[in-house]
Amino acid sequence: MREAAIIGAGYAGLACAVELARHGIAVTVFERSKTLGGRARAVEKNGWTLDNGQHLLIGAYTELARLLRLTGVSPRQLEHLPLTLHIPGQLHLRAAALPAPLHLAVGLARARGLGWRERFAAAALLRHLKRKHFRLFEATTVTDLLIGCRQPPKLRNLIWEPLCLAALNTPAHEASAQTFANILRDTLAAPSATASELLIPRVDLSELFPVPAARYLATREGRIFPGNAITTITPEDGGFRLGGDPGARLWPQVVIATAPHHAAPLLASTGACAHLAARIASLPCEPITTVYLALGEGFTLPAPMIGLTGGPAQWAFDRGQSGGPEGLIAAVISAHREHGTLSRDAQAASTLAQLEHTLARALPRPERTHVITEKRATFACRPGLPRPGIATPLPGLWLAGDYIEGEHPATLETAVRAGVNCARAITGKAPAPENHSHSE
Ligand SMILES: Cc1cc2nc3c(=O)[nH]c(=O)nc-3n(C[C@H](O)[C@H](O)[C@H](O)COP(=O)(O)OP(=O)(O)OC[C@H]3O[C@@H](n4cnc5c(N)ncnc54)[C@H](O)[C@@H]3O)c2cc1C
């Protein structure tokens, strides 16, 4: 039986492992942490199980959906909602239960909080992108695109800029318009209305895919070593030796499935990938902070997910409406560099104040709060960023992760696709097709 080693049990590494195991390759996964899932994992805090960051999936995540089915995950583990943007007192836009593109057209026509000027402008932006076959000049930012397409300030503030931050984790004035257009193509302008559905996990992020993936591997000669960091990769005749591998084996195929800042030193340790390592180390990154507020039983938001304005947080999720504890709110602050300098208590207090302002009422004092900042949550999705491919200068050594070149920003789907594509390269199969679902 052929063998491969994977460094990292995040969504990319586990997707790669599952796909290799499916093709009869014995995989061994080394994971530095005791918990599986990487940047999408559960964390334990004083008896509280939370995700290290609130995650939202969308219907266009087709490769992750395939792997969830393959590893036996019930569709009920995800709360499916039609595309809904709800900002209390300001905006209510919900896709209609109709086939595309009527779902969006009717949703826009019925939207509360938008005038006809905004409705026509939104449709005009999508028409403009379709006319251009969703191909834009590489250097264009999202702000350039919105200004060029005369999007009114209200539409920019309430819809496009928050969507850009949520999808690209990069502020509109710095974000790649091409990547944003790719997202719009594969969601709002996709031929199927399901592509733009919002999927909120009803279980924690380690339970969603990593744990079922580990079960799948266990039945196919796959092994996972949690709490086992790999420190170096040394090329030898016939493969690679990994510093930290308790078996000191020679691996014919090795996949580095870590975040970019961990991949760079591992690549550099080979002595043969200095240029690639330096390129990866120089990728800029953006933080994400998740503020958890336990507001007590009986507390609910007007929708499972609402938009917030006038403060650092952009979205608040009511975990109680998606299988979590009643009254638990997760507020997300994307790419907000200055906010990270506040203390955790100050961040929780300012998020609570923002929620009170948005809901226009006083809220109960939180029973407990928890703030998690991932300083290097994703790469900053700027125009023309040189993202590496899965191949390295060393045959048999591969890269997987959410920063690998592709049409989409750093997401679970990007990570999973890179992992699957590594597996396909190792097994000699064609790469997973890009999710080009628009009709021209
Ligand atoms: C707070 C937050 C919110 C997010 N929200 C969303 C969202 O709503 N929707 C969405 O699609 N995406 C979201 N993302 C992005 C998504 O989580 C990532 O794109 C994805 O999890 C990256 O997966 P990965 O496998 O590429 O990397 P990682 O998850 O970073 O996995 C790499 C793994 O490698 C391990 N590792 C590192 N070095 C070593 C070593 N030397 N030896 C062994 N193991 C090692 C790490 O411990 C880790 O487990 C969010 C990210 C964050 C941080």
PDBQT file of the ligand as one rigid body, heavy atoms in Angstrom, charges set to zero:
ROOT
HETATM    1  C1  LIG A 501     -12.008  33.523  13.668  1.00  0.00    +0.000 C 
HETATM    2  C2  LIG A 501     -12.134  32.966  12.291  1.00  0.00    +0.000 A 
HETATM    3  C3  LIG A 501     -13.351  33.039  11.628  1.00  0.00    +0.000 A 
HETATM    4  C4  LIG A 501     -13.476  32.501  10.345  1.00  0.00    +0.000 A 
HETATM    5  N1  LIG A 501     -14.687  32.518   9.734  1.00  0.00    +0.000 NA
HETATM    6  C5  LIG A 501     -14.864  31.837   8.584  1.00  0.00    +0.000 A 
HETATM    7  C6  LIG A 501     -16.156  31.681   8.027  1.00  0.00    +0.000 A 
HETATM    8  O1  LIG A 501     -17.136  32.200   8.535  1.00  0.00    +0.000 OA
HETATM    9  N2  LIG A 501     -16.289  30.940   6.885  1.00  0.00    +0.000 N 
HETATM   10  C7  LIG A 501     -15.209  30.343   6.295  1.00  0.00    +0.000 A 
HETATM   11  O2  LIG A 501     -15.386  29.641   5.296  1.00  0.00    +0.000 OA
HETATM   12  N3  LIG A 501     -13.953  30.485   6.803  1.00  0.00    +0.000 NA
HETATM   13  C8  LIG A 501     -13.765  31.206   7.924  1.00  0.00    +0.000 A 
HETATM   14  N4  LIG A 501     -12.517  31.328   8.469  1.00  0.00    +0.000 N 
HETATM   15  C9  LIG A 501     -11.366  30.803   7.717  1.00  0.00    +0.000 C 
HETATM   16  C10 LIG A 501     -11.173  29.295   7.947  1.00  0.00    +0.000 C 
HETATM   17  O3  LIG A 501     -11.247  28.968   9.322  1.00  0.00    +0.000 OA
HETATM   18  C11 LIG A 501      -9.795  28.905   7.435  1.00  0.00    +0.000 C 
HETATM   19  O4  LIG A 501      -9.716  29.331   6.091  1.00  0.00    +0.000 OA
HETATM   20  C12 LIG A 501      -9.551  27.400   7.497  1.00  0.00    +0.000 C 
HETATM   21  O5  LIG A 501      -9.906  26.867   8.730  1.00  0.00    +0.000 OA
HETATM   22  C13 LIG A 501      -8.069  27.150   7.208  1.00  0.00    +0.000 C 
HETATM   23  O6  LIG A 501      -7.836  25.762   7.238  1.00  0.00    +0.000 OA
HETATM   24  P1  LIG A 501      -6.394  25.167   6.943  1.00  0.00    +0.000 P 
HETATM   25  O7  LIG A 501      -6.526  23.705   7.067  1.00  0.00    +0.000 OA
HETATM   26  O8  LIG A 501      -5.886  25.748   5.674  1.00  0.00    +0.000 OA
HETATM   27  O9  LIG A 501      -5.434  25.754   8.075  1.00  0.00    +0.000 OA
HETATM   28  P2  LIG A 501      -5.508  25.587   9.670  1.00  0.00    +0.000 P 
HETATM   29  O10 LIG A 501      -6.912  25.527  10.101  1.00  0.00    +0.000 OA
HETATM   30  O11 LIG A 501      -4.654  26.659  10.229  1.00  0.00    +0.000 OA
HETATM   31  O12 LIG A 501      -4.868  24.163   9.951  1.00  0.00    +0.000 OA
HETATM   32  C14 LIG A 501      -3.481  23.979  10.051  1.00  0.00    +0.000 C 
HETATM   33  C15 LIG A 501      -3.203  22.959  11.139  1.00  0.00    +0.000 C 
HETATM   34  O13 LIG A 501      -1.801  22.687  11.132  1.00  0.00    +0.000 OA
HETATM   35  C16 LIG A 501      -1.373  22.530  12.476  1.00  0.00    +0.000 C 
HETATM   36  N5  LIG A 501       0.076  22.740  12.502  1.00  0.00    +0.000 N 
HETATM   37  C17 LIG A 501       0.745  23.914  12.317  1.00  0.00    +0.000 A 
HETATM   38  N6  LIG A 501       2.073  23.704  12.377  1.00  0.00    +0.000 NA
HETATM   39  C18 LIG A 501       2.237  22.379  12.607  1.00  0.00    +0.000 A 
HETATM   40  C19 LIG A 501       3.395  21.549  12.768  1.00  0.00    +0.000 A 
HETATM   41  N7  LIG A 501       4.637  22.062  12.700  1.00  0.00    +0.000 N 
HETATM   42  N8  LIG A 501       3.213  20.215  12.994  1.00  0.00    +0.000 NA
HETATM   43  C20 LIG A 501       1.955  19.690  13.060  1.00  0.00    +0.000 A 
HETATM   44  N9  LIG A 501       0.838  20.439  12.927  1.00  0.00    +0.000 NA
HETATM   45  C21 LIG A 501       0.982  21.766  12.685  1.00  0.00    +0.000 A 
HETATM   46  C22 LIG A 501      -2.170  23.582  13.225  1.00  0.00    +0.000 C 
HETATM   47  O14 LIG A 501      -2.216  23.316  14.615  1.00  0.00    +0.000 OA
HETATM   48  C23 LIG A 501      -3.530  23.461  12.530  1.00  0.00    +0.000 C 
HETATM   49  O15 LIG A 501      -4.362  22.525  13.194  1.00  0.00    +0.000 OA
HETATM   50  C24 LIG A 501     -12.343  31.902   9.714  1.00  0.00    +0.000 A 
HETATM   51  C25 LIG A 501     -11.118  31.858  10.373  1.00  0.00    +0.000 A 
HETATM   52  C26 LIG A 501     -11.005  32.365  11.647  1.00  0.00    +0.000 A 
HETATM   53  C27 LIG A 501      -9.672  32.267  12.348  1.00  0.00    +0.000 C 
ENDROOT
TORSDOF 0
